[in-house]
Amino acid sequence: MEEDGALLGAIARGSKAAFQSYYERHVGRLLGYVLRVTRDRALAEDVVQEVFTAIWLKASSYRSEQGTPLAWMYMIARNKLVDRWRRSAPGEASIPLEAENPLRALVQVDPVLAMSLEQALEGLGPEQRQAVELAVLGGYTHEEAAVALAVPLGTFKSRVRMALRHLRALLTE
């Protein structure tokens, strides 16, 4: 985790080697996540390319006090997916959402609800938001996410549970 932060710092200073290392560490998992969300290989590859371009250009904007490097990367990916979804014309096929995912199941391709979800995520505390971004939006198992955040598994699960309760309450109002 600290290594990712150091890599982002080096990327911010223009290190191509650091960027290459960061890319190789995370491209597979990020592509898997975006592919699960979009179910379209070409679109997923385009989005992943956009995410890594954004990382190269905006690495200096990463702030460790706002979350882990992985959470930041998945936030960029989520934003890129939402941007793509918003740009799609009403008659066009939009990005399919995974029904198994509790948050995505709420959206059901409803733009008003999607905006509410985005606002609700902004209302979470940083620890809960990180947990949701990794486990629910990032596709990590609870065990992987707990390790990534360097917290006990039980603590991580509590954060996710509390965040989902909070989101459910906000979204049902």
C-alpha positions, -999 to 999 in steps of 0.1 A, spaced: 0 0 0 28 24 9 45 13 -23 15 25 -44 17 59 -27 54 62 -34 47 51 -70 21 78 -74 45 104 -60 71 93 -85 45 94 -113 36 129 -103 73 138 -107 72 123 -143 87 89 -137 78 66 -166 93 37 -148 70 43 -117 40 46 -140 50 13 -158 53 -4 -124 20 9 -111 3 0 -144 16 -36 -143 5 -40 -107 -30 -30 -113 -41 -32 -149 -53 -68 -147 -76 -63 -117 -89 -29 -130 -96 -44 -164 -115 -73 -147 -135 -49 -126 -145 -27 -156 -152 -57 -177 -175 -71 -151 -194 -37 -150 -195 -31 -187 -196 -67 -201 -179 -52 -232 -142 -59 -237 -136 -30 -261 -153 -5 -239 -136 -19 -208 -102 -15 -225 -110 20 -235 -121 29 -199 -90 14 -184 -68 34 -208 -86 65 -198 -81 57 -161 -43 52 -165 -41 83 -187 -58 102 -158 -34 87 -133 -4 98 -154 -19 133 -157 -33 137 -122 -10 118 -99 -1 150 -82 -37 154 -71 -37 122 -50 -40 129 -13 -33 100 11 -55 115 38 -85 111 15 -80 74 8 -57 47 -4 -41 48 -39 -63 18 -49 -95 36 -37 -84 67 -57 -78 46 -88 -112 29 -85 -129 63 -79 -114 75 -112 -127 43 -129 -161 48 -114 -162 84 -126 -151 74 -161 -178 48 -162 -204 73 -150 -192 98 -176 -196 72 -203 -230 63 -191 -242 99 -190 -229 106 -225 -248 76 -240 -279 87 -258 -313 75 -245 -317 50 -273 -282 36 -272 -272 7 -251 -258 19 -219 -232 3 -196 -249 -27 -181 -248 -29 -143 -241 -60 -123 -274 -71 -107 -255 -91 -80 -240 -59 -67 -263 -43 -41 -254 -7 -51 -256 -13 -88 -289 -31 -83 -303 2 -68 -294 21 -99 -313 1 -125 -302 26 -152 -322 54 -136 -302 87 -139 -320 104 -110 -312 74 -87 -276 73 -101 -271 109 -91 -286 102 -57 -262 73 -53 -232 95 -62 -243 121 -37 -249 95 -10 -214 81 -15 -200 116 -10 -219 117 23 -199 87 37 -169 92 59 -136 84 43 -132 50 60 -167 38 50 -163 52 15 -130 34 10 -146 2 21 -175 5 -3 -152 16 -32 -130 -14 -27 -155 -41 -19 -186 -31 -37 -174 -9 -66 -138 -23 -69 -146 -59 -69 -122 -69 -41 -132 -96 -17 -135 -85 19 -103 -102 27 -84 -85 -1 -98 -51 8 -91 -55 45 -54 -63 36 -53 -34 12 -65 -10 39 -44 -27 66 -74 -32 89 -88 -64 106 -114 -82 85 -141 -77 111 -134 -39 111 -136 -39 74 -169 -58 73 -184 -34 99 -174 -4 78 -191 -19 47 -222 -29 67 -225 6 82 -219 23 49 -245 2 31 -271 10 59 -262 47 56 -266 46 18 -299 27 20 -313 52 44 -302 81 23 -315 66 -9 -349 56 5 -356 92 17 
